[in-house]
Amino acid sequence: MQTPNPHYSRRGHTAQVNRSLLAKRRSSRIALKTPIGLSGEDALKCAFTMPASATNLNQHGATIRLTRELKIGSTILVRNKRGSQISARIVAQIGAVEGVRSYGIEFLGRDSGVETFWGISFPKD
C-alpha cells in the first residue's frame, strides 16, 4: 500500500486538495476531458503503452485516469490527440475507484511544446 500524500485527504471515493496547495498552483485548471496515450513502467516495473484520459488540464500538467498502478515520482510519456508527446512525472495518486486510478502529473523540463501541448489557451492568473 502506498503512503498517502499529505496534500490530499480522502472522503469516500473522492479526494479534496489542501487549500495551501491550491494557492501554489502555477496556472489555472480547465475541467476538460481529453483522450491521451501513455507509455512508461507501472508499479510492478512492467512496460506499458495504453490509451487513457486526462482531465483538469493546465499548462504544467493534468489529472490522468488509467487502469494501471503507477509509482509516485516515476516518469511517463504522454501523447496528445495531435501526436505530440511530452515527458511527465507522477506527483500524487488522487483516487482509485473500481480499478481506475487517478494521478496528478506535471510536465518535465522546459520543452518548447509545454505551453501549447493541450492545444488550448489558458487564462492568465
Rosetta blueprint (number, residue, H / E / L):
1 M L
2 Q L
3 T L
4 P L
5 N L
6 P L
7 H L
8 Y E
9 S E
10 R E
11 R E
12 G L
13 H L
14 T E
15 A E
16 Q E
17 V E
18 N L
19 R H
20 S H
21 L H
22 L H
23 A H
24 K L
25 R L
26 R L
27 S L
28 S L
29 R L
30 I E
31 A L
32 L L
33 K L
34 T E
35 P E
36 I E
37 G E
38 L E
39 S E
40 G E
41 E E
42 D L
43 A L
44 L L
45 K L
46 C L
47 A E
48 F E
49 T E
50 M E
51 P E
52 A E
53 S E
54 A E
55 T E
56 N E
57 L E
58 N E
59 Q L
60 H L
61 G E
62 A E
63 T E
64 I E
65 R E
66 L E
67 T L
68 R L
69 E L
70 L L
71 K L
72 I L
73 G L
74 S L
75 T E
76 I E
77 L E
78 V E
79 R E
80 N L
81 K L
82 R L
83 G L
84 S L
85 Q E
86 I E
87 S E
88 A E
89 R E
90 I E
91 V E
92 A E
93 Q E
94 I E
95 G E
96 A E
97 V E
98 E L
99 G L
100 V E
101 R E
102 S E
103 Y E
104 G E
105 I E
106 E E
107 F E
108 L L
109 G L
110 R L
111 D L
112 S L
113 G L
114 V L
115 E L
116 T L
117 F L
118 W L
119 G L
120 I L
121 S L
122 F L
123 P L
124 K L
125 D L
